[in-house]
């Protein structure tokens, strides 16, 4: 399973649910798989995709919030698993594309290439709905459950690199405003109104 | 409201008046007063503990995207842990929040290790384009915090409220009681 194919599977499986993407290749592949207003592409803040997803899930408990993170990014903010583990938002689905490398920066090996187990880390911190998957069938089945069963979900997807050839929109304010409008939370300043 | 210390009660009133109902924080001693007063007197405010200040800013960014008006509380030492979140998420995406920073390293400091970052807080805020206001007295705390919050949410840029030690360290905090919470 490569990351782009898995991302396509995710985009096909969700309806209007928001997807927050970690910077670099996870965001590029999400754009390639299907640009949609409910995609929040980060262009920096490495490590924080799961935290952004957590905050969104806490603010909007009726929304199922998906995050596509990378192994290198999650390793940079492992404390996020502890916070997710005790706040336990049932509507958060954290997907970790684990290619065991910093693929965006040239393929240097991460700790997961040396045995670090991010699903076990999530379970140790209190997440109970977890899976590690390595095939499209298993990933599809995990997503189908995570869409409807209580989380927080942490799905570690072992993926091959997919060398994305496209990039999402660059304008950060555009990404934010389009995203917030898509989830029914348009910023007041974008709407106009009474003088 | 006359809960002591008055500056801490002012922080709670100010953030509440600015419309904030979510506080994400990494604690320090002065901020423990704010957290206690929030717990006791502001039942509609949710507090979330983060493991690190940068994580707190990420969580607060997600809260804002979901329609909340978040506050982040931290000690000045934690600003150093947060710079990538501030410069590559909050500022370029114009994600506003009220940031309340309990100062170390300023007048009244006893710990050498707190001084360099304390001295750097204002120049760092200026360099990355974050407006900041220093609270002067207990009496003006509520209004200052409220105005910084309202400006942040109104202009969609994070706003920083600095609480100097001369405000938070006087009077000395009460002796800590050894009781289970």
Interface residues (C-beta under 8 A of the other chain):
Chain A: X20 X40 X42 X43 X44 X45 X46 X47 X48 X49 X50 X51 X52 X53 X54 X55 X56 X57 X58 X59 X60 X63 X77 X79 X80 X82 X83 X87 X172 X173 X175 X176 X179 X180 X183 X185 X187 X189
Chain B: X22 X24 X46 X48 X49 X50 X51 X52 X54 X55 X57 X58 X59 X60 X61 X62 X63 X64 X65 X66 X67 X68 X70 X84 X85 X87 X88 X89 X92 X93 X94 X95 X156
